[in-house]
Amino acid sequence: MSKKNYIIICLFAIYNLANAQSKEAARYEIDVKRFDLSYDNREALIRSREFIRLDSTYYVGHLYEGVFKYERAADYLGFKNCIAPLKRAIRLLEKEFSAKLSANYSSYREYEPLRIVQSDYSMLVHCLMEAYGNLEYPDSVINLLEHYKSWNVQRDILGADNYIAWTIHRNRFYTKEKYDFLENSIKENDRKALYYLHQSLAKTNSKADLNEKTFSYLAIEGDRLSAYHYLAIIHDYENNADSALYYFQKMEYYTIFPYNNYAIFCFINGYFSDADTYFKISRSQETGDKRLKESEYYNTVIEVMKSNPVAGIKRINELIRENGSSAGWGWYNIALARGFLYNGQLDKAEQHLKKAQNFKELHIGTTWGQSHYNSSIKFLQTVIDKQKIEAEKFENKNYRMSIKSLTGIASHKANLFLNRLVLLNQLVANPEREEVFFRIFASESTVTFDEIMLALHDAFNNKYFIRLYEKFLDNDKRSFIKKYIRFYLACIHAARGEKSKALQHLDKLTGIEYIDSEYEVLFQARVYELYARISPSAEKRKENLLKFYYAYPQLVPYSGLRMSFRLEVSNSGTNATEDIILQKLQNYNIDIADKKAIDVPKAKISFTNNGKTDIMEFEVVDAAAKTIVPRTKIPYDNTDMATRKLLYGLFNIIEPALTVNSIKAPN
């Protein structure tokens, strides 16, 4: 070897040594500075750039950049931006620390040198998996998890098989034609998901003795609980109530207990009071995470069933103010639309529904997907269209002689036809239609039993639905839900003109053992309404119309049924007089009863002037002086406005649209 070559080799060795020492020093500095550095802290992003400058080949800087962006992501672009640094960090970690990923251990002393790398790797894979899932890239999720599994880590902290099962279940309505990891039916997909969950439990149990020496019994039990969680969800979806309850009970005394999922289990089995309790617990635990909270969405459903839609409206409005237009905003607007619909405010219901329709929703952390979202919007829009037709008739009892009213009705009927056609096409294309939308109170349903009936009522005269609900009535094991199935059959027979068969089902409902007077008001109201429509006895029709009104007054104006009121009107020197009010009310589809009538609600109305503004006050009481509509004070500019607000106020609709035909789209 020449002297020159020898010098070059020595210099190269010295350079490599210096470079290695420099890299070692840089990594030592990075490891020190990352100690106690929170991933979601603003400083994490600054530090990540510093770490990358110190050593771009060390995965830690890219880890902090990727996880920080993931933690802050709340929309499509946010999750898209975190993918590249997460993938880079994974690639660098695998390249340099592969031995630590697949290493085995039998004590914490042996595990300690591996702990940081293995926990970092699990976190990176988890964040990348969630980003892919939130962007609806399920095939990327599966490929990533299968790659993670190939390292055969001794303890799978991530729970890869559980997440594979979850991804399969979340995409269960697709087939192998769309995603290679799926089978060709919902049943086969859920069977495959259950296989992965049982495989997860088997792996956990096979290494339990070894891993408990390193960690603890509770840590390993936590791995099992993760599988139990998804087993409970899938069995709940599959209507295996006993199996679902078995796995819920296994989680009962642990902090991991899924209150939201258990509340859904209670809800779909008709335990509405328990469901409400567990949804409230779930809401109290869901803080700081700007994504859809299913418990908040279900809260509006429960409040609607309790005939208290205003409570749900207030809560969702608060939530939207807190979270802004982050993931879940579209679902919350659907919930608001439902609340306003059942509060009789069709204009506001449609405004919020349009907001949801125009919003690009991310379905994060939920099995509710875009098909559920689209169908929920169409169900509600169809109901709104239908009720707008009834509103035209309600606001003009002589609508048949009014070109304006007939034009409005024709327009609403055209919209109803088109929206119902779209909805039916969505349902035909949805393989879950029977188990999620037609089966009453299904675990993945995002619409109420009432919305389904109202939206599809005109299509229910098909014999297919009679056979379907008779099958449900015979086979459904949920004792508290059978009454809803029987009510559906009554509605279907009524739609077919088979009143005697409809009445047979209704008469059986009067003898059922249990109706929850707090949580099943909507159900009771609809039963009274159907009786009021089809009972052969005029006395029975009148009796049930009153019950319908007392149970849920906001629904009556859109039912086509005519209510009677007796008015007790007084004035205090304003321009409004009893004669003017009575004359204007005669135009609407209500009856003004004789003042001596005692079997109809009494509306107490008074008019005052505070020197600047005319003010109307009113309340409605029943024959026993029980308050139906609480005393309400409303300012007005003219008797037309006063009469209209009074009209809707008699049905506890305090903020109606000024005119049904003047609904404006949101900006």
C-alpha positions as CSV (number, residue, x, y, z in Angstrom):
1,M,0.0,0.0,0.0
2,S,1.4,3.4,-0.9
3,K,1.9,6.0,1.7
4,K,-0.6,8.2,-0.1
5,N,-3.3,5.6,0.0
6,Y,-2.6,4.8,3.6
7,I,-3.0,8.5,4.5
8,I,-6.3,8.6,2.6
9,I,-7.6,5.6,4.5
10,C,-6.6,7.0,7.8
11,L,-8.2,10.3,7.1
12,F,-11.4,8.5,6.0
13,A,-11.4,6.5,9.2
14,I,-10.9,9.6,11.2
15,Y,-13.7,11.3,9.4
16,N,-16.1,8.3,9.9
17,L,-15.1,8.2,13.6
18,A,-15.7,11.9,14.0
19,N,-19.0,11.7,12.1
20,A,-20.1,8.7,14.2
21,Q,-19.2,10.6,17.4
22,S,-21.1,13.7,16.0
23,K,-24.2,11.6,15.3
24,E,-24.0,9.9,18.7
25,A,-23.8,13.3,20.3
26,A,-26.7,14.6,18.2
27,R,-28.9,11.7,19.1
28,Y,-28.0,12.0,22.7
29,E,-29.0,15.6,22.6
30,I,-32.3,14.7,20.8
31,D,-33.1,12.0,23.4
32,V,-32.5,14.4,26.3
33,K,-34.6,17.1,24.7
34,R,-37.5,14.8,23.9
35,F,-37.8,13.8,27.6
36,D,-41.2,15.1,28.8
37,L,-41.9,16.8,25.5
38,S,-45.7,16.4,24.8
39,Y,-46.6,15.5,21.2
40,D,-49.5,18.0,21.0
41,N,-47.6,20.9,22.5
42,R,-46.8,23.7,20.0
43,E,-43.1,23.3,21.0
44,A,-43.2,19.7,19.6
45,L,-43.3,21.0,16.0
46,I,-40.4,23.4,16.7
47,R,-38.4,20.7,18.3
48,S,-39.1,18.3,15.5
49,R,-37.4,20.6,13.0
50,E,-34.5,21.0,15.4
51,F,-34.2,17.2,15.7
52,I,-34.3,16.8,12.0
53,R,-31.5,19.4,11.5
54,L,-29.4,17.6,14.2
55,D,-29.8,14.2,12.5
56,S,-32.3,13.7,9.6
57,T,-31.6,9.9,9.7
58,Y,-32.9,9.5,13.2
59,Y,-36.6,8.7,13.3
60,V,-37.4,10.8,16.3
61,G,-37.6,14.2,14.6
62,H,-40.0,12.9,12.0
63,L,-42.0,11.1,14.7
64,Y,-42.6,14.4,16.5
65,E,-43.6,16.2,13.3
66,G,-46.0,13.4,12.2
67,V,-47.6,12.9,15.6
68,F,-48.0,16.6,16.2
69,K,-49.7,17.1,12.9
70,Y,-51.9,14.0,13.6
71,E,-52.9,15.3,17.0
72,R,-53.9,18.7,15.6
73,A,-55.7,17.3,12.5
74,A,-59.4,17.9,12.3
75,D,-60.2,17.8,8.6
76,Y,-59.2,16.0,5.4
77,L,-56.1,18.2,4.7
78,G,-54.9,17.9,8.3
79,F,-54.9,14.1,8.2
80,K,-53.4,14.1,4.7
81,N,-50.5,16.3,5.9
82,C,-49.5,14.0,8.7
83,I,-49.0,10.9,6.5
84,A,-45.6,11.7,4.9
85,P,-43.7,12.4,8.2
86,L,-45.3,9.3,9.9
87,K,-44.3,7.1,7.0
88,R,-40.8,8.5,7.0
89,A,-40.4,7.9,10.7
90,I,-41.6,4.3,10.4
91,R,-39.2,3.6,7.5
92,L,-36.2,5.0,9.4
93,L,-37.1,3.2,12.7
94,E,-37.5,-0.1,10.9
95,K,-34.3,0.3,9.0
96,E,-32.1,0.9,12.0
97,F,-33.9,-0.8,14.9
98,S,-35.3,-3.9,13.4
99,A,-33.6,-6.1,15.9
100,K,-35.3,-4.3,18.8
101,L,-38.7,-4.7,17.2
102,S,-38.6,-8.4,16.9
103,A,-36.6,-9.1,20.1
104,N,-38.1,-11.3,22.9
105,Y,-37.8,-10.8,26.6
106,S,-38.8,-12.5,29.8
107,S,-38.4,-9.7,32.4
108,Y,-38.7,-6.0,32.6
109,R,-34.9,-5.7,32.8
110,E,-34.7,-7.3,29.4
111,Y,-37.6,-5.2,28.0
112,E,-36.3,-1.8,29.2
113,P,-33.7,-1.4,26.4
114,L,-36.5,-2.1,23.9
115,R,-39.3,-0.2,25.5
116,I,-38.9,3.2,23.8
117,V,-38.4,1.8,20.3
118,Q,-41.3,-0.6,20.6
119,S,-43.7,2.0,22.1
120,D,-42.7,4.6,19.5
121,Y,-43.3,2.1,16.7
122,S,-46.7,1.2,18.0
123,M,-47.7,4.8,18.3
124,L,-46.5,5.7,14.8
125,V,-48.4,2.8,13.3
126,H,-51.5,3.7,15.3
127,C,-51.4,7.4,14.1
128,L,-50.8,6.4,10.5
129,M,-53.6,3.8,10.7
130,E,-56.0,6.4,12.1
131,A,-55.1,8.9,9.5
132,Y,-55.7,6.4,6.7
133,G,-59.0,5.3,8.3
134,N,-60.2,8.9,8.7
135,L,-59.4,9.6,5.0
136,E,-61.3,6.4,4.1
137,Y,-58.3,4.4,2.9
138,P,-59.2,1.1,4.5
139,D,-57.0,-0.9,2.1
140,S,-54.0,1.1,3.3
141,V,-55.0,0.5,6.9
142,I,-55.1,-3.3,6.4
143,N,-51.7,-3.3,4.5
144,L,-50.1,-1.3,7.3
145,L,-51.4,-3.6,10.0
146,E,-50.4,-6.7,8.2
147,H,-46.9,-5.2,7.8
148,Y,-46.9,-4.4,11.5
149,K,-47.9,-8.0,12.4
150,S,-45.0,-9.3,10.3
151,W,-42.5,-8.1,13.0
152,N,-44.2,-10.6,15.4
153,V,-43.7,-8.4,18.4
154,Q,-43.9,-10.4,21.7
155,R,-46.7,-8.2,23.1
156,D,-48.9,-6.4,20.5
157,I,-49.6,-3.2,22.4
158,L,-51.3,-1.8,19.3
159,G,-53.9,-4.6,19.0
160,A,-53.4,-5.1,15.2
161,D,-56.0,-7.9,14.9
162,N,-58.6,-5.9,16.7
163,Y,-58.1,-3.0,14.3
164,I,-58.2,-5.3,11.3
165,A,-61.5,-6.6,12.6
166,W,-62.8,-3.1,13.2
167,T,-61.8,-2.0,9.7
168,I,-63.5,-5.1,8.2
169,H,-66.7,-4.4,10.2
170,R,-66.6,-0.7,9.3
171,N,-66.6,-1.6,5.6
172,R,-68.8,-4.7,5.9
173,F,-71.3,-3.5,3.2
174,Y,-68.6,-3.6,0.5
175,T,-67.3,-6.7,-1.2
176,K,-64.1,-8.2,-2.5
177,E,-64.7,-6.4,-5.8
178,K,-64.0,-3.0,-4.0
179,Y,-61.4,-4.1,-1.4
180,D,-59.3,-7.3,-1.5
181,F,-59.4,-7.8,2.2
182,L,-63.2,-8.2,2.3
183,E,-65.5,-11.1,1.5
184,N,-68.7,-10.9,-0.6
185,S,-71.4,-10.4,2.0
186,I,-72.1,-8.6,5.3
187,K,-72.4,-11.9,7.1
188,E,-69.1,-13.2,5.7
189,N,-67.3,-9.9,6.5
190,D,-68.5,-9.9,10.1
191,R,-67.6,-13.6,10.4
192,K,-64.1,-12.7,9.3
193,A,-64.0,-9.8,11.7
194,L,-65.0,-12.1,14.6
195,Y,-62.2,-14.5,13.5
196,Y,-59.6,-11.8,13.9
197,L,-60.9,-10.8,17.3
198,H,-60.8,-14.4,18.5
199,Q,-57.3,-14.7,17.0
200,S,-56.3,-11.6,19.0
201,L,-57.5,-13.2,22.2
202,A,-55.8,-16.4,21.4
203,K,-52.4,-14.6,20.8
204,T,-52.8,-12.7,24.0
205,N,-53.6,-15.8,26.0
206,S,-50.8,-17.8,24.5
207,K,-48.2,-15.3,25.7
208,A,-50.0,-14.1,28.8
209,D,-47.7,-16.0,31.3
210,L,-44.5,-14.6,29.7
211,N,-45.8,-11.1,29.3
212,E,-47.2,-10.8,32.8
213,K,-43.7,-11.3,34.1
214,T,-42.6,-8.2,32.2
215,F,-45.7,-6.0,32.5
216,S,-48.7,-7.0,34.8
217,Y,-51.8,-9.0,34.9
218,L,-53.9,-5.8,34.5
219,A,-51.9,-4.7,31.4
220,I,-52.5,-8.1,29.7
221,E,-56.1,-8.0,30.8
222,G,-56.3,-4.6,29.1
223,D,-55.2,-6.3,25.8
224,R,-58.1,-8.7,26.2
225,L,-60.6,-5.9,27.0
226,S,-59.7,-4.3,23.7
227,A,-60.9,-7.4,21.9
228,Y,-64.0,-7.7,24.1
229,H,-64.9,-4.1,23.1
230,Y,-65.1,-4.9,19.4
231,L,-66.7,-8.3,20.0
232,A,-69.5,-6.6,21.9
233,I,-70.0,-4.1,19.1
234,I,-70.2,-6.7,16.3
235,H,-72.5,-9.0,18.3
236,D,-74.7,-6.0,19.0
237,Y,-74.9,-5.3,15.3
238,E,-75.6,-9.0,14.5
239,N,-78.5,-8.9,17.0
240,N,-76.8,-11.4,19.3
241,A,-77.9,-9.6,22.4
242,D,-76.8,-12.3,24.8
243,S,-73.3,-12.5,23.4
244,A,-73.0,-8.7,23.3
245,L,-74.1,-8.4,26.9
246,Y,-71.6,-11.1,27.9
247,Y,-68.7,-9.1,26.5
248,F,-70.0,-5.8,27.9
249,Q,-70.2,-7.5,31.4
250,K,-66.6,-8.6,31.0
251,M,-65.6,-4.9,30.7
252,E,-68.0,-3.7,33.4
253,Y,-65.6,-3.0,36.3
254,Y,-62.8,-1.5,34.2
255,T,-62.2,2.1,33.2
256,I,-62.2,1.0,29.6
257,F,-65.9,0.3,29.8
258,P,-67.5,1.8,26.6
259,Y,-70.4,3.7,28.0
260,N,-71.4,5.0,24.6
261,N,-71.6,1.6,23.0
262,Y,-73.4,0.1,26.0
263,A,-75.9,3.0,25.8
264,I,-76.5,2.1,22.2
265,F,-77.0,-1.5,23.2
266,C,-79.6,-0.4,25.8
267,F,-81.3,1.9,23.3
268,I,-81.8,-0.6,20.6
269,N,-83.2,-3.1,23.1
270,G,-85.8,-0.6,24.3
271,Y,-84.1,0.2,27.7
272,F,-84.4,4.0,27.0
273,S,-84.0,5.3,30.5
274,D,-80.8,3.2,30.9
275,A,-79.6,4.4,27.5
276,D,-80.1,8.0,28.5
277,T,-78.1,7.4,31.7
278,Y,-75.2,5.8,30.0
279,F,-75.2,8.4,27.2
280,K,-74.9,11.1,29.8
281,I,-71.9,9.3,31.4
282,S,-70.3,9.0,28.0
283,R,-70.8,12.7,27.3
284,S,-69.2,13.6,30.6
285,Q,-66.1,11.6,29.6
286,E,-65.8,12.8,26.0
287,T,-64.0,16.1,26.4
288,G,-61.5,18.0,24.2
289,D,-61.7,15.7,21.2
290,K,-63.1,17.6,18.2
291,R,-64.9,14.8,16.4
292,L,-68.3,13.3,16.3
293,K,-69.6,12.3,19.7
294,E,-72.3,9.7,19.0
295,S,-73.8,10.2,22.5
296,E,-74.5,13.8,21.6
297,Y,-76.2,12.8,18.4
298,Y,-78.3,10.2,20.2
299,N,-79.2,12.8,22.9
300,T,-81.3,14.6,20.3
301,V,-83.0,11.4,19.3
302,I,-83.9,10.7,22.9
303,E,-85.1,14.2,23.5
304,V,-87.3,14.0,20.5
305,M,-88.8,10.7,21.8
306,K,-89.5,12.4,25.1
307,S,-91.3,15.3,23.3
308,N,-88.6,17.7,24.4
309,P,-86.8,18.6,21.2
310,V,-85.8,22.1,22.4
311,A,-83.5,20.5,25.0
312,G,-81.6,18.6,22.2
313,I,-81.5,21.8,20.1
314,K,-79.9,23.8,22.9
315,R,-77.3,21.2,23.6
316,I,-76.2,20.7,20.0
317,N,-76.0,24.5,19.5
318,E,-73.7,24.6,22.5
319,L,-71.6,21.8,21.1
320,I,-71.3,23.5,17.7
321,R,-70.2,26.7,19.3
322,E,-67.5,24.8,21.3
323,N,-66.2,22.7,18.4
324,G,-66.7,24.9,15.3
325,S,-66.7,23.2,11.9
326,S,-64.5,20.2,12.8
327,A,-65.3,16.6,12.2
328,G,-68.8,15.9,13.4
329,W,-70.2,19.3,12.4
330,G,-72.3,17.8,9.6
331,W,-73.8,15.1,11.9
332,Y,-74.6,17.8,14.5
333,N,-76.5,19.8,11.9
334,I,-78.5,16.7,11.0
335,A,-79.3,16.4,14.7
336,L,-80.3,20.0,14.8
337,A,-82.5,19.5,11.7
338,R,-84.3,16.7,13.6
339,G,-84.8,18.8,16.7
340,F,-86.3,21.7,14.7
341,L,-88.4,19.3,12.6
342,Y,-90.0,17.9,15.7
343,N,-90.4,21.3,17.2
344,G,-92.5,22.2,14.2
345,Q,-89.9,24.7,12.7
346,L,-89.6,23.4,9.2
347,D,-87.6,26.4,7.9
348,K,-84.8,26.0,10.4
349,A,-84.8,22.2,10.0
350,E,-84.2,22.6,6.3
351,Q,-81.5,25.2,6.8
352,H,-79.5,22.9,9.0
353,L,-80.1,19.9,6.7
354,K,-78.7,21.9,3.8
355,K,-75.6,22.9,5.9
356,A,-75.0,19.2,6.5
357,Q,-75.5,18.3,2.8
358,N,-72.9,20.9,1.8
359,F,-70.3,19.9,4.4
360,K,-67.5,17.4,3.7
361,E,-67.9,15.2,6.8
362,L,-65.1,13.0,8.1
363,H,-66.5,9.9,9.9
364,I,-63.9,9.6,12.5
365,G,-64.0,6.9,15.2
366,T,-67.4,5.6,14.2
367,T,-68.9,2.9,12.0
368,W,-71.2,5.5,10.6
369,G,-70.1,6.1,7.1
370,Q,-71.0,8.3,4.1
371,S,-74.0,6.1,3.2
372,H,-75.5,6.6,6.7
373,Y,-74.9,10.3,6.4
374,N,-76.5,10.6,3.0
375,S,-79.5,8.5,3.9
376,S,-80.0,10.4,7.2
377,I,-80.2,13.6,5.2
378,K,-82.6,12.2,2.6
379,F,-84.9,10.7,5.3
380,L,-85.2,14.0,7.1
381,Q,-85.6,16.0,3.8
382,T,-88.4,13.7,2.7
383,V,-90.2,14.2,6.0
384,I,-89.8,17.9,5.7
385,D,-91.2,17.9,2.2
386,K,-94.1,15.9,3.3
387,Q,-94.8,18.2,6.3
388,K,-94.5,21.3,4.1
389,I,-97.5,20.0,2.1
390,E,-99.5,19.6,5.3
391,A,-98.3,23.1,6.4
392,E,-99.9,24.6,3.3
393,K,-103.2,22.9,4.1
394,F,-102.9,23.9,7.8
395,E,-102.4,27.6,6.9
396,N,-105.4,27.7,4.6
397,K,-108.4,25.5,5.3
398,N,-109.7,26.6,1.9
399,Y,-106.5,25.7,0.1
400,R,-108.4,23.9,-2.7
401,M,-109.6,27.3,-3.8
402,S,-106.3,29.1,-3.5
403,I,-104.0,29.2,-6.5
404,K,-101.1,30.2,-4.2
405,S,-101.7,27.3,-1.9
406,L,-102.2,24.8,-4.7
407,T,-99.0,26.0,-6.4
408,G,-97.1,25.6,-3.2
409,I,-98.5,22.1,-2.6
410,A,-97.6,21.1,-6.2
411,S,-94.0,22.4,-5.7
412,H,-93.6,20.5,-2.4
413,K,-95.1,17.3,-3.9
414,A,-92.5,17.5,-6.8
415,N,-89.7,17.9,-4.2
416,L,-91.1,15.0,-2.2
417,F,-91.3,12.8,-5.2
418,L,-87.7,13.5,-6.2
419,N,-86.2,13.2,-2.7
420,R,-88.1,10.0,-2.0
421,L,-87.0,8.6,-5.3
422,V,-83.3,9.3,-4.4
423,L,-83.9,7.8,-0.9
424,L,-85.4,4.6,-2.3
425,N,-82.5,4.3,-4.7
426,Q,-80.1,4.7,-1.9
427,L,-81.9,2.0,0.1
428,V,-82.1,-0.4,-2.9
429,A,-78.3,0.0,-3.3
430,N,-77.6,-0.5,0.4
431,P,-77.2,-4.2,1.4
432,E,-78.0,-3.1,5.0
433,R,-81.4,-1.7,4.3
434,E,-83.3,-4.5,6.1
435,E,-81.1,-4.8,9.1
436,V,-80.3,-1.1,9.6
437,F,-83.1,1.0,8.2
438,F,-86.1,-1.3,8.1
439,R,-85.4,-3.1,11.3
440,I,-86.6,-0.8,14.0
441,F,-83.9,0.4,16.5
442,A,-80.8,-1.1,14.8
443,S,-77.3,-0.6,16.2
444,E,-76.1,1.3,13.1
445,S,-79.3,3.2,12.4
446,T,-78.9,7.0,12.4
447,V,-82.6,7.8,12.0
448,T,-85.6,7.3,14.2
449,F,-88.5,4.8,13.9
450,D,-90.7,7.7,13.2
451,E,-88.6,9.2,10.4
452,I,-88.6,5.9,8.6
453,M,-92.4,5.6,8.9
454,L,-93.0,9.1,7.8
455,A,-90.5,9.1,4.9
456,L,-91.6,5.7,3.5
457,H,-95.3,5.7,4.5
458,D,-96.5,5.9,0.9
459,A,-94.2,3.0,-0.1
460,F,-95.3,0.8,2.7
461,N,-98.5,-0.4,1.0
462,N,-96.3,-3.0,-0.7
463,K,-96.9,-6.6,0.5
464,Y,-93.2,-6.9,0.9
465,F,-93.3,-4.8,4.0
466,I,-96.2,-6.7,5.5
467,R,-94.2,-10.0,5.2
468,L,-91.0,-8.3,6.5
469,Y,-92.6,-6.9,9.6
470,E,-94.6,-10.0,10.3
471,K,-91.3,-11.9,10.2
472,F,-89.8,-9.3,12.6
473,L,-92.8,-9.6,14.9
474,D,-92.3,-13.4,15.0
475,N,-88.6,-13.5,15.3
476,D,-87.4,-10.4,17.2
477,K,-86.5,-11.3,20.7
478,R,-86.6,-7.7,22.0
479,S,-89.7,-7.6,24.1
480,F,-89.8,-3.8,24.5
481,I,-89.5,-3.3,20.7
482,K,-92.3,-5.6,19.5
483,K,-94.8,-2.9,20.1
484,Y,-93.1,-0.7,17.6
485,I,-93.1,-3.5,15.0
486,R,-96.8,-4.0,15.6
487,F,-97.4,-0.3,15.2
488,Y,-95.6,-0.4,11.9
489,L,-97.9,-3.2,10.8
490,A,-100.9,-1.1,11.8
491,C,-99.5,1.8,9.7
492,I,-98.9,-0.4,6.7
493,H,-102.4,-1.9,6.8
494,A,-103.8,1.6,7.2
495,A,-101.8,2.8,4.2
496,R,-103.3,-0.1,2.2
497,G,-106.8,0.9,3.2
498,E,-107.2,-2.2,5.4
499,K,-108.5,-0.3,8.5
500,S,-109.9,-3.3,10.3
501,K,-106.5,-5.1,10.2
502,A,-104.8,-1.9,11.3
503,L,-107.2,-1.5,14.2
504,Q,-106.6,-5.1,15.3
505,H,-102.9,-4.3,15.7
506,L,-103.7,-1.0,17.5
507,D,-106.1,-2.7,19.9
508,K,-103.4,-5.1,20.9
509,L,-101.1,-2.2,21.7
510,T,-103.5,-0.9,24.3
511,G,-103.0,-4.1,26.3
512,I,-99.2,-4.2,26.3
513,E,-97.6,-4.4,29.7
514,Y,-95.2,-1.5,29.6
515,I,-94.8,1.8,27.9
516,D,-92.3,4.3,29.3
517,S,-94.3,7.4,30.0
518,E,-91.1,9.6,29.9
519,Y,-89.2,8.2,27.0
520,E,-91.9,6.8,24.7
521,V,-94.1,9.9,24.3
522,L,-93.5,10.1,20.5
523,F,-94.6,6.5,20.2
524,Q,-97.7,7.1,22.2
525,A,-98.5,10.2,20.2
526,R,-98.3,8.3,16.9
527,V,-100.6,5.6,18.2
528,Y,-103.1,8.2,19.2
529,E,-102.8,9.9,15.8
530,L,-103.4,6.7,13.9
531,Y,-106.5,6.0,16.1
532,A,-107.7,9.5,15.4
533,R,-107.4,8.8,11.7
534,I,-109.0,5.4,11.3
535,S,-111.3,4.7,14.3
536,P,-114.9,4.1,13.2
537,S,-116.2,5.9,16.2
538,A,-116.3,9.7,16.0
539,E,-116.1,9.9,19.8
540,K,-112.9,7.7,19.7
541,R,-111.4,9.8,17.0
542,K,-112.0,13.0,19.0
543,E,-110.7,11.4,22.2
544,N,-107.5,10.2,20.5
545,L,-106.9,13.5,18.8
546,L,-106.9,15.3,22.2
547,K,-104.5,12.7,23.5
548,F,-102.3,13.2,20.4
549,Y,-102.3,17.0,21.0
550,Y,-101.6,16.7,24.7
551,A,-98.8,14.3,24.1
552,Y,-97.0,16.1,21.3
553,P,-98.7,19.3,20.2
554,Q,-95.9,20.3,17.7
555,L,-96.8,17.3,15.5
556,V,-100.5,18.1,15.1
557,P,-100.3,20.9,12.5
558,Y,-98.6,18.6,10.1
559,S,-100.9,15.7,10.6
560,G,-103.9,16.9,8.6
561,L,-106.1,16.5,11.6
562,R,-108.1,19.5,12.8
563,M,-107.9,20.6,16.4
564,S,-110.5,22.6,18.3
565,F,-109.7,25.3,20.9
566,R,-111.8,27.7,23.0
567,L,-110.4,31.1,23.2
568,E,-110.3,33.4,26.2
569,V,-109.2,36.7,24.7
570,S,-108.7,40.1,26.4
571,N,-107.1,43.4,25.3
572,S,-105.8,46.5,27.0
573,G,-106.3,49.4,24.6
574,T,-104.2,48.0,21.7
575,N,-105.5,47.8,18.2
576,A,-105.8,44.0,18.5
577,T,-109.4,43.0,19.3
578,E,-111.0,39.7,19.9
579,D,-113.1,40.0,16.7
580,I,-110.0,40.6,14.5
581,I,-108.2,37.6,16.0
582,L,-111.2,35.3,15.6
583,Q,-111.7,36.4,12.1
584,K,-108.1,35.8,11.1
585,L,-108.0,32.4,12.8
586,Q,-111.0,31.3,10.8
587,N,-108.7,31.1,7.8
588,Y,-106.5,28.3,9.3
589,N,-107.3,24.6,9.7
590,I,-108.5,24.8,13.3
591,D,-111.9,25.0,14.9
592,I,-112.9,27.7,17.4
593,A,-115.2,26.0,19.9
594,D,-118.0,27.5,21.9
595,K,-116.7,29.3,25.0
596,K,-118.8,26.9,27.1
597,A,-117.1,23.8,25.7
598,I,-115.1,22.1,28.4
599,D,-113.7,19.1,26.5
600,V,-111.3,21.0,24.4
601,P,-108.1,22.9,25.3
602,K,-108.5,26.5,26.4
603,A,-106.2,29.2,25.0
604,K,-105.8,32.2,27.3
605,I,-104.7,35.2,25.3
606,S,-104.1,38.8,26.3
607,F,-102.7,41.9,24.5
608,T,-100.8,44.8,26.1
609,N,-98.7,47.7,25.0
610,N,-95.6,48.9,26.9
611,G,-95.7,52.3,25.2
612,K,-93.5,51.2,22.3
613,T,-94.4,47.7,21.3
614,D,-97.6,45.6,21.1
615,I,-97.2,42.4,23.1
616,M,-99.2,39.2,23.0
617,E,-99.2,36.7,25.8
618,F,-100.8,33.3,25.6
619,E,-100.9,29.9,27.2
620,V,-102.9,26.7,26.7
621,V,-104.4,24.5,29.4
622,D,-106.5,21.4,29.3
623,A,-109.9,20.8,30.9
624,A,-108.2,20.2,34.3
625,A,-106.2,23.5,34.0
626,K,-103.0,21.5,33.4
627,T,-100.6,23.6,31.3
628,I,-100.0,22.3,27.8
629,V,-98.3,25.4,26.3
630,P,-96.6,27.5,29.0
631,R,-97.3,31.2,29.1
632,T,-95.4,32.9,26.3
633,K,-94.9,36.6,25.6
634,I,-94.3,37.7,22.0
635,P,-94.0,41.2,20.5
636,Y,-95.6,41.8,17.2
637,D,-96.0,44.6,14.6
638,N,-99.5,43.8,13.2
639,T,-102.4,41.6,13.7
640,D,-101.4,39.3,10.8
641,M,-98.1,38.6,12.6
642,A,-99.8,38.2,15.9
643,T,-102.4,35.8,14.5
644,R,-99.8,33.6,12.8
645,K,-97.6,33.5,15.9
646,L,-100.6,32.7,18.0
647,L,-101.7,30.0,15.6
648,Y,-98.4,28.1,15.9
649,G,-98.0,29.0,19.5
650,L,-101.2,27.1,20.3
651,F,-99.2,24.0,19.3
652,N,-96.2,25.0,21.3
653,I,-94.3,26.0,18.1
654,I,-93.0,29.3,19.4
655,E,-90.6,30.3,16.6
656,P,-92.2,29.2,13.3
657,A,-91.2,30.5,9.9
658,L,-93.0,33.7,8.9
659,T,-94.2,31.9,5.8
660,V,-93.7,28.3,4.7
661,N,-92.8,29.4,1.2
662,S,-90.0,31.9,2.3
663,I,-87.4,29.4,3.4
664,K,-83.9,30.7,2.6
665,A,-80.8,28.6,2.1
666,P,-77.9,29.2,4.4
667,N,-75.1,31.5,3.2
